[in-house]
Amino acid sequence: MSGVPCFRGTRVPVQNLFDYITGQSSLSDFLEDFPSVPRDTAIAVLEAAKQHLLADALAS
């Protein structure tokens, strides 16, 4: 997908998850619309983003 990060084994861009969460949709909505993305994988992406943000906050 032209270098866009996607969920492993899919053509679903990771950005789609963040777009859903920051919009009016829930994780459940995302998973329903993209059934090829396992729930635990989506949660792992969100957890990694959280850890990255917390590490950045502590470094500042």
C-alpha distances in whole Angstrom, upper triangle without the diagonal:
4,6,6,8,8,11,12,12,10,7,9,8,11,12,13,16,17,17,19,22,23,23,26,24,25,23,24,23,19,20,22,19,16,19,16,16,19,22,22,19,19,22,21,18,21,24,22,21,25,26,24,26,29,29,29,31,34,33,34
4,6,9,10,14,15,15,14,11,12,11,13,14,15,18,19,19,21,24,24,25,28,26,27,25,27,26,22,23,25,22,20,22,20,19,23,25,25,21,21,24,23,20,23,25,23,22,26,27,24,26,29,29,28,31,33,32,33
4,6,9,12,13,14,13,11,12,10,12,12,15,17,17,18,21,22,23,24,27,26,26,24,26,25,22,23,25,22,20,22,19,18,21,23,23,19,19,22,20,17,20,22,20,19,23,23,21,23,26,26,25,28,30,29,30
4,6,10,12,13,12,9,9,7,8,9,11,13,14,14,17,19,19,20,23,22,22,21,23,22,18,19,22,19,17,19,17,16,19,20,21,17,16,19,18,15,17,20,17,16,20,21,19,21,24,24,23,26,28,28,29
4,7,9,11,10,9,8,6,6,8,10,11,12,14,16,17,18,20,23,21,21,18,21,20,17,17,20,18,15,18,15,13,16,17,17,13,13,16,14,11,14,16,14,14,17,18,17,18,22,21,21,24,26,26,27
4,6,8,7,6,5,4,5,8,9,10,12,14,15,16,18,19,22,19,19,16,18,18,14,14,17,15,12,14,11,10,13,15,15,11,11,14,13,11,14,16,15,15,18,19,18,20,23,23,23,26,28,28,30
4,6,6,7,6,6,6,10,10,10,12,14,15,16,18,20,21,19,18,15,16,16,13,12,15,14,10,12,9,7,9,11,11,8,8,12,11,9,12,14,13,14,17,18,18,20,23,23,24,26,28,28,30
4,6,8,9,10,10,13,14,14,16,18,18,19,22,23,25,22,21,18,19,19,16,15,17,17,13,13,10,8,10,13,12,9,11,14,12,11,15,16,15,17,20,20,20,22,25,25,26,28,30,30,32
4,7,9,11,12,16,15,16,19,20,20,22,24,25,27,23,22,19,20,20,17,15,17,16,12,12,8,9,10,14,14,11,13,16,15,15,18,20,19,20,23,24,24,26,28,28,29,32,34,34,36
4,5,8,10,13,12,13,16,17,17,19,22,22,24,21,20,17,18,17,14,13,15,13,9,10,7,7,10,13,15,12,12,16,16,14,17,20,19,20,23,24,24,26,28,29,29,32,34,34,36
4,6,9,12,11,13,15,16,16,19,21,21,23,20,20,18,19,18,14,14,15,13,10,12,9,10,13,16,17,14,14,18,17,15,18,21,20,20,23,25,24,26,29,29,29,32,34,34,35
4,6,8,7,9,12,12,13,15,17,17,19,16,16,14,15,14,11,11,13,10,7,10,8,8,11,13,15,12,11,15,15,13,15,18,18,17,20,22,22,23,26,27,27,29,31,32,33
4,5,6,8,10,10,12,14,15,16,18,16,16,15,17,15,12,13,15,13,10,13,12,10,13,15,16,13,11,15,15,12,14,17,16,15,18,20,19,20,23,24,24,26,29,29,30
4,5,6,7,9,10,11,13,15,17,15,15,13,15,15,11,12,15,13,11,14,12,10,12,13,14,10,9,11,11,8,10,13,12,11,14,16,15,17,20,21,20,23,25,25,26
4,5,5,6,9,10,11,12,15,14,14,13,16,15,11,14,16,14,13,16,15,13,16,16,17,14,11,14,14,10,11,15,14,12,15,17,16,16,20,21,20,22,25,25,26
4,5,5,6,9,10,10,13,11,12,11,13,11,8,11,13,10,9,13,13,11,14,14,16,14,11,13,15,12,12,16,16,14,17,19,19,19,22,24,23,25,27,28,29
4,5,5,6,9,10,12,10,9,8,11,10,7,9,12,10,9,12,13,10,12,11,13,11,8,10,12,9,9,12,13,12,14,17,16,17,19,21,21,23,25,26,27
4,5,5,6,8,11,10,10,9,13,12,10,12,15,14,13,16,16,14,15,14,15,13,10,11,13,10,8,12,12,10,12,15,15,14,17,19,19,20,23,24,24
4,6,5,6,9,8,10,11,13,12,9,13,15,13,13,16,17,15,17,16,18,16,13,15,16,13,12,16,16,14,16,19,18,17,20,22,22,22,26,27,26
4,6,5,7,5,6,7,10,8,6,10,12,10,11,14,16,14,16,14,16,15,12,13,16,13,12,16,17,15,16,20,20,19,21,24,23,24,27,28,29
4,5,7,6,6,7,10,9,8,11,13,13,14,16,18,15,16,14,16,15,11,12,14,12,10,13,15,13,13,17,17,16,18,21,21,21,24,26,26
4,7,8,9,10,13,12,11,15,17,16,17,19,21,18,20,18,19,18,14,15,17,14,12,15,16,13,14,18,17,16,18,21,20,20,23,25,24
4,6,8,11,13,11,11,15,16,14,16,19,21,19,20,19,21,20,16,17,20,17,15,18,20,17,18,21,21,19,22,25,24,24,27,29,28
4,7,10,12,10,11,14,14,14,16,19,21,19,21,19,21,21,17,18,21,19,17,20,22,19,20,23,24,22,24,27,27,26,30,31,31
4,7,8,6,7,10,11,11,13,15,18,16,17,15,18,18,14,15,18,17,15,18,20,18,19,22,23,22,24,27,27,27,30,31,31
4,5,5,6,9,10,11,12,14,17,14,15,12,15,15,12,12,16,15,12,15,18,17,17,20,21,20,22,25,25,25,28,30,30
4,5,5,6,9,10,10,12,14,11,11,9,11,12,8,9,12,12,10,13,15,15,15,18,20,19,21,24,24,25,27,29,30
4,5,5,6,9,10,10,13,11,11,9,12,13,10,11,15,15,13,16,19,18,19,22,23,23,25,27,28,28,31,33,34
4,5,5,6,9,10,13,12,13,11,15,15,12,13,17,16,15,18,20,19,20,23,24,24,26,29,29,30,32,34,34
4,5,5,6,8,11,9,11,10,13,12,9,11,14,13,13,16,18,17,18,21,22,22,24,27,27,28,30,32,33
4,5,5,5,8,7,8,7,10,10,8,11,13,13,13,16,18,18,19,22,23,23,25,27,28,29,32,33,34
4,6,6,9,9,10,10,14,14,12,14,17,17,17,20,22,21,23,26,27,27,29,31,32,33,35,37,38
4,6,9,9,12,12,16,15,13,16,18,17,17,21,22,21,23,26,26,27,29,31,32,33,35,37,37
4,5,6,9,10,13,12,10,14,16,15,16,19,20,20,22,24,25,25,28,30,30,32,34,35,36
4,5,7,9,12,12,11,14,16,16,17,20,21,21,23,25,26,27,29,31,32,33,35,37,38
4,6,9,12,10,11,14,15,15,17,19,20,21,23,25,25,27,29,30,31,33,35,36,37
4,6,9,7,7,10,11,11,13,15,16,17,19,21,22,23,25,26,28,29,31,32,34
4,6,5,7,9,10,11,13,14,16,17,19,20,22,23,25,26,28,29,31,32,34
4,5,5,6,9,10,11,12,14,16,17,18,20,21,23,24,26,27,29,30,32
4,6,5,6,9,10,10,12,14,15,16,18,20,21,22,24,25,27,28,30
4,5,5,6,9,10,10,12,14,15,17,19,20,21,23,24,26,27,29
4,5,5,6,9,10,11,13,14,16,17,19,20,21,23,25,26,28
4,5,5,6,9,10,10,12,14,15,16,18,20,21,22,24,26
4,5,5,6,9,10,10,12,14,15,16,18,20,21,22,24
4,5,5,6,9,10,11,12,14,15,17,18,20,21,23
4,5,5,6,9,10,11,12,14,15,17,18,20,21
4,5,5,6,9,10,10,12,14,15,16,18,20
4,5,5,6,9,10,10,12,14,15,16,19
4,5,5,6,9,10,11,12,14,15,17
4,5,5,6,9,10,11,12,14,16
4,5,5,6,9,10,11,12,14
4,5,5,6,9,10,11,13
4,5,5,6,9,10,11
4,5,5,6,9,10
4,5,5,6,9
4,5,5,6
4,5,5
4,5
4
